[in-house]
């Protein structure tokens, strides 16, 4: 943040990593909060339909799922999926991963 400023895209990428670490350490609420901040920065920096936004949406969806909010989880993952399908096509590994997470969110 000192090098780039609080709202720089590089900070958002680091925040994703921090959010993943918080989730793995069991602090699901902190993970969600950090990922929400990252999402806001990335949407401003890249636009709402960029693959970097989709990456954060997928992590954020999983964070909501870990908190038991399956409606928000599905919403985030569906939005991520739409962006990824446009960016990569239907047969890409990132699309498959998001589909797996979405299936789990729906209880498949």
Number of C-alpha atoms within 10 A of each C-alpha: 11 6 8 10 10 12 16 16 20 17 19 27 19 14 22 23 17 17 28 22 15 18 19 11 10 12 16 21 16 17 28 24 15 21 28 20 17 28 26 16 22 25 18 13 17 13 13 16 16 17 21 21 25 27 21 28 25 25 27 28 30 29 28 22 20 18 16 12 14 20 13 18 25 22 17 23 27 20 17 29 25 17 22 25 16 13 15 13 13 14 9 12 12 18 21 15 13 23 16 14 22 24 13 14 21 12 8 8
